[in-house]
């Protein structure tokens, strides 16, 4: 992480966005006590300005803001950055959570929350961002995924993905060759309250395969591990003799 003005090591820079001054002060005090540098904003406009000038490592964002609301702030940030955004809001309605996650938020905590839990989520977000070896472009024989520009091209043509389709694909391609469990994928894309909605995954994986796979009914890139999860395989599968069905194909059909 970066250093601070005194030359000491900083754990990271956090932007706190909340229109309630006592909450901003309490969060800033707790974060600073643990070695973080903190910027604080009381409105969406101020938040976007501070983010552009200071490039925080994590944003803690309230949804109910005067002027530009929290969802618009998320959309503004996602226009140029992949800064992790953790939403802090008293709004517990499903629609509000879905809107924030679809706009590009990475995590969601409903007020009131335990400071220990919030700090753990901040640390997890920071761990994900310091993986300097992660490639920004994922290429296969049939499509390429630009993780920075958030674009997908197939045979040279840009493919439109919905925000949810993109989020699922992004989670999978960032862990090539590794199984991503159903519960993990559901929680990362929709939130912890959706950890058992496996039908969501079947629906969206089918849509992604129709858009990206050369043969959607015989996927070679977006692989299902029945009862466990999904896996992204960037390379071509091993050759199979004529008339034979590979074990991989048998597992992924249907």
C-alpha positions as CSV (number, residue, x, y, z in Angstrom):
1,X,0.0,0.0,0.0
2,X,1.0,3.6,-0.4
3,X,2.8,5.7,2.2
4,X,1.1,8.6,4.0
5,X,2.2,12.2,4.5
6,X,4.4,11.3,7.5
7,X,6.4,8.8,5.6
8,X,4.8,5.9,7.5
9,X,3.4,2.9,5.7
10,X,-0.3,3.1,5.0
11,X,-2.7,0.1,4.9
12,X,-4.5,1.8,2.0
13,X,-6.6,4.8,1.2
14,X,-10.4,4.7,1.9
15,X,-13.0,7.1,0.7
16,X,-16.0,7.3,3.1
17,X,-19.2,8.7,1.6
18,X,-22.1,9.4,3.9
19,X,-24.3,12.4,4.4
20,X,-24.4,12.0,8.2
21,X,-21.5,13.7,9.7
22,X,-21.4,11.5,12.9
23,X,-21.1,8.4,10.8
24,X,-18.4,9.9,8.6
25,X,-16.4,10.9,11.7
26,X,-16.8,7.5,13.4
27,X,-15.8,5.5,10.3
28,X,-12.8,7.8,9.7
29,X,-11.6,7.5,13.3
30,X,-11.8,3.7,13.3
31,X,-10.1,3.4,9.9
32,X,-7.3,5.9,10.8
33,X,-6.7,4.1,14.1
34,X,-5.9,1.0,12.0
35,X,-3.5,2.7,9.7
36,X,-5.7,3.7,6.8
37,X,-5.7,7.1,5.1
38,X,-9.2,8.4,4.9
39,X,-11.0,10.9,2.7
40,X,-14.6,11.8,3.6
41,X,-17.4,13.1,1.4
42,X,-21.0,14.2,2.4
43,X,-22.4,14.1,-1.1
44,X,-22.2,12.2,-4.4
45,X,-20.7,15.1,-6.2
46,X,-17.9,15.5,-3.6
47,X,-17.3,11.7,-3.7
48,X,-16.7,11.6,-7.4
49,X,-14.4,14.6,-7.2
50,X,-12.3,13.1,-4.3
51,X,-12.1,9.7,-6.1
52,X,-10.8,11.3,-9.3
53,X,-8.2,13.3,-7.4
54,X,-7.0,10.9,-4.8
55,X,-7.7,7.4,-6.4
56,X,-8.7,5.5,-3.2
57,X,-8.2,1.8,-2.8
58,X,-11.7,1.2,-1.4
59,X,-14.9,3.2,-1.4
60,X,-17.4,2.9,1.5
61,X,-20.6,4.4,0.1
62,X,-24.0,5.2,1.5
63,X,-26.9,5.0,-1.0
64,X,-29.1,7.8,0.4
65,X,-27.2,10.9,-0.6
66,X,-28.4,14.4,-1.4
67,X,-28.1,15.3,-5.1
68,X,-26.4,12.5,-6.9
69,X,-27.5,9.3,-5.1
70,X,-25.3,6.3,-4.3
71,X,-26.2,4.3,-7.4
72,X,-25.3,7.2,-9.7
73,X,-22.0,7.5,-7.8
74,X,-21.3,3.8,-8.5
75,X,-22.1,4.3,-12.2
76,X,-19.8,7.3,-12.3
77,X,-16.9,5.5,-10.7
78,X,-17.4,2.4,-12.9
79,X,-17.1,4.6,-16.0
80,X,-13.3,4.8,-15.4
81,X,-12.3,2.6,-12.4
82,X,-12.6,-0.8,-10.8
83,X,-12.1,0.6,-7.3
84,X,-13.8,-1.8,-4.9
85,X,-17.1,-0.3,-3.7
86,X,-18.7,-1.5,-0.4
87,X,-22.2,-0.1,0.0
88,X,-23.3,0.9,3.5
89,X,-27.0,1.6,3.7
90,X,-30.0,1.5,5.9
91,X,-32.0,0.4,2.8
92,X,-32.6,-3.3,3.2
93,X,-35.1,-3.6,0.3
94,X,-34.1,-6.2,-2.3
95,X,-34.6,-3.7,-5.1
96,X,-32.1,-1.3,-3.7
97,X,-29.5,-4.0,-3.2
98,X,-29.9,-5.3,-6.7
99,X,-29.7,-1.8,-8.2
100,X,-26.4,-1.2,-6.4
101,X,-24.9,-4.5,-7.3
102,X,-26.0,-4.2,-10.9
103,X,-24.5,-0.8,-11.1
104,X,-21.1,-2.3,-10.1
105,X,-20.9,-2.4,-6.3
106,X,-18.7,-5.2,-5.0
107,X,-20.3,-5.7,-1.6
108,X,-23.2,-4.6,0.5
109,X,-23.5,-4.1,4.3
110,X,-26.8,-3.0,5.9
111,X,-26.8,-0.5,8.8
112,X,-26.3,-1.0,11.6
113,X,-23.2,-3.1,11.1
114,X,-20.4,-4.4,13.3
115,X,-17.2,-2.5,12.8
116,X,-15.2,-5.8,12.9
117,X,-17.2,-7.2,10.0
118,X,-16.8,-4.0,8.0
119,X,-13.0,-4.0,8.5
120,X,-12.8,-7.6,7.4
121,X,-14.7,-6.8,4.2
122,X,-12.3,-3.8,3.6
123,X,-9.3,-6.1,4.0
124,X,-10.8,-8.7,1.7
125,X,-11.4,-6.0,-1.0
126,X,-7.8,-4.8,-0.6
127,X,-6.5,-8.3,-1.1
128,X,-8.4,-8.6,-4.3
129,X,-6.9,-5.4,-5.7
130,X,-3.3,-6.1,-4.9
131,X,-3.0,-9.1,-7.2
132,X,-0.5,-7.5,-9.5
133,X,-0.1,-10.7,-11.6
134,X,-3.7,-10.7,-12.8
135,X,-3.9,-10.1,-16.5
136,X,-6.1,-7.3,-17.9
137,X,-6.9,-9.2,-21.1
138,X,-8.2,-12.8,-21.3
139,X,-8.0,-14.4,-24.8
140,X,-9.4,-17.6,-26.1
141,X,-9.6,-19.0,-29.6
142,X,-13.1,-17.6,-30.0
143,X,-13.5,-14.5,-27.7
144,X,-11.5,-12.1,-25.6
145,X,-12.4,-10.4,-22.4
146,X,-11.0,-6.9,-21.6
147,X,-11.2,-6.7,-17.8
148,X,-10.2,-3.0,-17.7
149,X,-12.5,-1.7,-20.4
150,X,-15.2,-4.3,-19.4
151,X,-15.7,-5.4,-23.0
152,X,-16.0,-8.7,-24.7
153,X,-15.3,-9.4,-28.3
154,X,-16.1,-12.5,-30.3
155,X,-14.5,-12.9,-33.7
156,X,-13.7,-9.2,-33.7
157,X,-17.2,-8.1,-32.9
158,X,-18.2,-6.6,-29.6
159,X,-20.7,-8.6,-27.6
160,X,-23.2,-6.9,-25.4
161,X,-23.5,-8.4,-21.9
162,X,-25.8,-7.3,-19.2
163,X,-24.2,-6.1,-15.9
164,X,-25.1,-9.4,-14.3
165,X,-23.7,-11.5,-17.2
166,X,-20.5,-9.4,-17.1
167,X,-20.1,-9.9,-13.3
168,X,-20.4,-13.6,-13.6
169,X,-18.0,-13.8,-16.5
170,X,-15.5,-11.5,-14.7
171,X,-15.5,-13.7,-11.5
172,X,-14.9,-16.9,-13.6
173,X,-12.2,-15.5,-15.9
174,X,-10.2,-14.0,-13.0
175,X,-9.7,-17.6,-11.8
176,X,-8.9,-19.6,-14.9
177,X,-8.9,-23.4,-14.5
178,X,-10.2,-23.1,-10.9
179,X,-13.6,-24.3,-9.7
180,X,-15.7,-21.4,-8.4
181,X,-18.4,-22.8,-6.1
182,X,-22.0,-22.1,-6.6
183,X,-22.4,-20.4,-3.2
184,X,-19.3,-18.2,-3.8
185,X,-20.5,-17.2,-7.3
186,X,-24.0,-16.3,-6.1
187,X,-22.7,-14.3,-3.1
188,X,-20.2,-12.4,-5.2
189,X,-22.7,-11.5,-7.9
190,X,-26.1,-11.1,-6.0
191,X,-25.1,-11.0,-2.4
192,X,-25.2,-13.4,0.6
193,X,-29.0,-13.6,0.7
194,X,-29.0,-15.4,-2.7
195,X,-26.5,-18.1,-1.8
196,X,-29.0,-20.9,-2.5
197,X,-30.6,-19.5,-5.7
198,X,-28.7,-21.9,-8.1
199,X,-31.4,-21.5,-10.7
200,X,-30.0,-18.0,-11.3
201,X,-26.7,-19.4,-12.2
202,X,-28.2,-22.0,-14.7
203,X,-30.1,-19.2,-16.4
204,X,-27.2,-16.7,-16.7
205,X,-24.6,-19.4,-17.7
206,X,-26.9,-20.5,-20.5
207,X,-27.2,-16.9,-21.7
208,X,-23.4,-16.4,-21.6
209,X,-22.8,-19.7,-23.5
210,X,-25.2,-18.6,-26.2
211,X,-23.3,-15.4,-26.6
212,X,-19.7,-16.8,-26.3
213,X,-19.4,-20.5,-26.9
214,X,-19.0,-21.8,-30.5
215,X,-21.3,-24.7,-29.5
216,X,-23.4,-23.6,-26.5
217,X,-24.7,-27.2,-25.9
218,X,-21.1,-28.4,-25.7
219,X,-19.3,-25.7,-23.8
220,X,-15.5,-25.6,-24.0
221,X,-14.9,-22.5,-22.0
222,X,-17.6,-22.1,-19.4
223,X,-17.7,-25.5,-17.7
224,X,-20.2,-26.9,-15.3
225,X,-19.1,-29.1,-12.4
226,X,-22.5,-30.6,-11.4
227,X,-23.5,-29.9,-7.9
228,X,-20.3,-27.9,-7.2
229,X,-19.9,-24.9,-9.4
230,X,-18.4,-23.5,-12.6
231,X,-14.9,-23.2,-14.1
232,X,-13.4,-21.1,-16.9
233,X,-11.0,-23.0,-19.2
234,X,-9.2,-20.6,-21.5
235,X,-7.5,-23.2,-23.6
236,X,-8.8,-25.8,-26.1
237,X,-9.8,-29.1,-24.7
238,X,-7.7,-32.2,-25.6
239,X,-8.5,-33.9,-28.8
240,X,-11.0,-36.7,-28.7
241,X,-11.1,-39.6,-31.2
242,X,-14.0,-39.6,-33.6
243,X,-17.1,-41.2,-32.1
244,X,-15.8,-40.8,-28.6
245,X,-17.3,-38.5,-26.0
246,X,-14.9,-36.9,-23.6
247,X,-15.4,-37.0,-19.8
248,X,-15.6,-33.2,-19.8
249,X,-18.3,-33.1,-22.5
250,X,-20.3,-35.7,-20.6
251,X,-20.1,-33.6,-17.4
252,X,-21.1,-30.4,-19.1
253,X,-24.0,-31.4,-21.3
254,X,-27.4,-30.1,-20.4
